[in-house]
Amino acid sequence: IRAAGLSPLVISSVDPENDKAEIGTYLDSGFPVVLALQPLSGQDGHAVCVVGQKIGTLPPRADGSILFNEASRAVKAYYVHDDRLGPYAVADVQPFTLALKGGSKTVTTLEIRWRSREVWETSILKAAIVPVPVKLRLTATRMRNMGILLAQWAGTQVAPSLAGQIQLSCRFLTAPELKRNSLAYGFSNAGLRRLTTNTTFSRYVGLIEIGAPTAPLFSVVLDATETTPNPSVIACIRRSPSLTAAAPLELLAEELGAKKLVE
């Protein structure tokens, strides 16, 4: 990866929910992800390259105190390139209870299917390795941690009527990609001009999107090139014209040190 001029980011597996969120952020950003797998059969470990996701229905939260859902929880399987089989094998993502001394642990497993769709191999996910540009220093972990706080806050301050239905997603973009995408945000001419010409963006940005089941509510844009422990916020963008709770977003933008961009 370094020989290709990129930086290898190694992410240790934690559990299915966390793993799907981390891997999904990079896949949605256009980065392939290499997975280090350990077969349950006891054979030597192996690596496969993930190039896509199979999305199903978003399951409801069992914990009522969590007022949001993550879009990545709808991931059912990955499409992987496995050099033992070929391209586009389907790998179902499943939880697996691993017995340990003094207890147990839920880990992420991949059930790789090939041609006949029967399970060819089941492996424990040990780690993910992502080749990212050297200048992309913000990790999905740090961006997601901030997104979780914002999504929970949105369920109490911005759209309490949507508590439990709010959805969170995160991804990386380049500054030109963000500006092109903003043409579909429904801004006024003044708002669009403020975003595209009067706001200074880093080369790579992190985008936290907070939305309702049918439409986005607001987005927070982060500088993805800085190495500071707390992500630097560039802009707070109101995405929904029907969102009347402008005051909380103004306070949020002020607290985060961001520009607030409205329709």
C-alpha positions in Angstrom: 0.0 0.0 0.0 2.8 2.4 0.8 4.6 1.5 -2.4 1.4 2.7 -4.2 1.7 6.1 -2.5 -1.1 5.5 -0.1 -1.3 5.1 3.7 -2.5 1.8 5.3 -5.1 2.3 8.0 -5.5 -0.9 10.2 -8.8 -1.2 12.0 -9.1 -4.0 14.6 -12.5 -5.8 14.6 -14.7 -5.0 17.6 -18.2 -6.4 17.0 -20.7 -6.6 14.0 -22.3 -3.2 14.6 -19.0 -1.3 14.9 -17.3 -3.2 12.1 -20.2 -2.6 9.6 -20.1 1.1 10.5 -16.3 1.4 10.0 -16.1 -0.7 6.8 -19.3 1.0 5.4 -17.9 4.5 5.8 -14.9 3.7 3.7 -16.8 1.7 1.1 -19.4 4.5 0.8 -16.4 6.9 0.3 -15.1 4.9 -2.7 -12.3 3.1 -0.9 -11.8 -0.7 -1.2 -11.3 -2.5 2.1 -9.0 -5.5 2.7 -10.3 -7.9 5.4 -8.0 -10.1 7.4 -9.9 -13.4 8.1 -9.3 -16.4 10.3 -11.3 -19.5 9.1 -13.2 -21.3 11.9 -11.9 -24.5 10.4 -8.5 -23.7 11.8 -6.8 -23.2 8.4 -4.3 -20.4 7.9 -5.6 -16.9 7.8 -6.5 -15.2 4.5 -7.3 -11.8 3.1 -10.1 -10.7 0.8 -10.9 -7.3 -0.8 -14.4 -5.9 -0.2 -15.7 -3.8 -3.1 -19.4 -3.5 -2.3 -22.3 -4.0 0.2 -25.6 -5.8 0.1 -28.2 -3.6 1.9 -31.3 -5.0 3.6 -34.0 -3.6 5.9 -32.7 -1.4 8.7 -33.5 -3.2 12.0 -35.1 -1.3 14.8 -33.1 -0.4 17.9 -33.8 -2.7 20.9 -32.6 0.0 23.4 -35.2 2.8 23.6 -32.7 5.2 25.1 -30.8 5.4 21.8 -32.8 7.9 19.7 -31.2 7.2 16.3 -30.2 4.4 14.0 -27.1 3.9 11.9 -27.6 3.3 8.2 -24.8 0.7 8.3 -26.9 -1.6 10.4 -28.8 -2.5 7.3 -25.7 -4.1 5.7 -26.4 -7.9 5.2 -23.4 -8.9 3.2 -20.3 -7.8 1.3 -19.2 -8.5 -2.2 -15.6 -9.6 -2.0 -12.8 -10.5 -4.4 -11.2 -13.8 -3.1 -8.3 -15.0 -5.1 -9.1 -18.6 -4.1 -12.5 -18.3 -5.8 -12.9 -15.2 -8.0 -14.5 -11.8 -8.1 -17.8 -10.8 -6.5 -18.3 -13.6 -4.0 -21.0 -12.9 -1.5 -20.0 -12.8 2.1 -22.8 -12.7 4.6 -22.1 -10.8 7.8 -23.1 -12.7 10.9 -22.5 -12.4 14.7 -20.8 -15.4 16.3 -20.3 -16.1 20.0 -16.7 -17.0 20.7 -16.0 -19.0 23.8 -13.2 -17.5 25.9 -11.6 -18.3 29.3 -14.0 -16.9 31.9 -16.7 -15.9 29.4 -17.6 -15.3 25.8 -17.4 -12.6 23.2 -19.5 -11.7 20.2 -17.4 -11.4 17.1 -18.0 -10.7 13.4 -17.9 -13.6 11.0 -18.1 -13.7 7.2 -19.9 -16.7 5.5 -18.4 -16.7 2.0 -20.7 -18.1 -0.6 -19.7 -19.1 -4.1 -21.8 -20.1 -7.2 -24.1 -22.6 -5.7 -24.7 -20.0 -2.9 -23.8 -22.7 -0.3 -21.4 -21.5 2.4 -17.9 -22.2 1.2 -16.1 -20.9 4.3 -16.9 -19.2 7.6 -14.2 -16.9 9.0 -13.8 -14.6 11.9 -13.0 -11.0 10.9 -9.7 -10.0 12.6 -9.1 -6.6 11.1 -9.7 -4.3 8.2 -7.0 -2.6 6.2 -7.9 0.5 4.2 -5.6 2.2 1.7 -6.3 5.9 2.1 -4.6 9.0 0.7 -1.8 10.3 2.9 -3.6 13.6 3.4 -6.7 11.8 4.7 -5.9 11.8 8.5 -9.4 11.8 10.0 -10.5 8.3 10.8 -14.0 6.8 10.4 -13.9 6.0 14.2 -13.4 9.7 15.2 -16.0 10.9 12.7 -18.5 8.3 13.8 -18.0 9.0 17.5 -18.9 12.6 16.8 -21.8 11.6 14.6 -23.3 9.4 17.4 -23.3 12.4 19.8 -24.9 14.6 17.1 -27.6 12.1 16.2 -28.5 11.5 19.9 -28.6 15.3 20.4 -30.8 15.7 17.3 -33.4 13.3 18.8 -33.8 15.7 21.8 -33.2 19.2 20.5 -33.7 19.3 16.7 -36.4 16.9 15.9 -37.8 15.3 19.1 -40.9 14.1 17.2 -38.5 11.8 15.1 -36.8 10.3 18.2 -36.0 6.7 17.4 -36.3 7.3 13.6 -33.3 9.6 13.1 -30.6 8.0 10.9 -26.9 8.6 11.0 -24.4 8.0 8.1 -20.8 9.1 7.6 -18.5 9.3 4.6 -15.5 11.0 3.1 -15.4 13.3 0.1 -13.1 15.7 -1.7 -14.0 19.4 -1.5 -15.0 19.5 -5.2 -17.3 16.5 -4.7 -19.0 18.2 -1.8 -19.6 21.4 -3.8 -21.0 19.4 -6.8 -23.3 17.5 -4.5 -24.5 20.7 -2.9 -26.3 21.6 -6.1 -29.0 19.1 -5.0 -29.3 20.5 -1.5 -32.0 23.0 -2.4 -30.1 26.1 -1.3 -31.1 29.6 -2.3 -28.6 31.3 -4.6 -27.1 33.1 -1.6 -26.8 29.9 0.4 -25.2 28.1 -2.5 -22.8 31.0 -3.2 -21.8 31.0 0.5 -21.1 27.3 0.4 -19.2 27.1 -2.9 -17.3 30.3 -3.0 -17.2 31.9 0.5 -16.3 28.8 2.5 -12.7 27.4 2.6 -12.6 23.6 2.6 -9.8 21.2 3.1 -8.8 18.9 0.2 -10.6 16.0 1.9 -13.7 16.4 4.2 -15.7 14.2 6.4 -19.5 14.4 6.1 -21.8 13.5 9.0 -25.4 13.3 7.8 -28.3 13.3 10.2 -31.6 12.5 8.6 -35.2 11.3 8.9 -36.3 8.1 7.2 -37.2 9.9 4.1 -35.1 13.1 4.0 -31.9 14.6 5.4 -32.1 17.1 8.3 -28.7 18.6 8.6 -25.0 17.8 7.8 -21.8 18.6 9.6 -18.6 19.0 7.4 -15.3 18.2 9.1 -11.7 18.9 8.0 -10.4 15.4 7.2 -6.7 16.5 6.9 -6.0 17.6 10.4 -4.5 15.4 13.1 -6.0 17.1 16.2 -7.9 14.8 18.7 -11.1 16.7 18.2 -12.3 17.0 14.6 -12.3 20.5 13.2 -15.7 21.5 12.0 -15.9 23.6 8.8 -19.6 24.0 8.3 -23.0 23.0 9.7 -25.6 22.8 6.9 -29.4 22.7 7.3 -30.7 20.4 4.7 -34.4 20.4 5.3 -36.5 23.4 4.4 -39.3 22.1 6.8 -36.9 21.9 9.7 -38.2 24.8 11.9 -35.7 24.2 14.8 -33.1 26.7 13.5 -32.1 28.0 16.9 -30.5 24.7 18.1 -28.6 24.4 14.8 -27.3 28.0 15.3 -26.2 27.1 18.8 -24.5 24.0 17.5 -22.7 25.8 14.8 -21.5 28.4 17.3 -20.4 25.7 19.8 -18.5 23.8 17.1 -16.9 27.0 15.6 -18.6 26.4 12.2 -20.3 28.5 9.6 -24.1 27.8 9.5 -25.4 27.4 6.0 -29.1 27.5 5.4 -31.3 27.0 2.4 
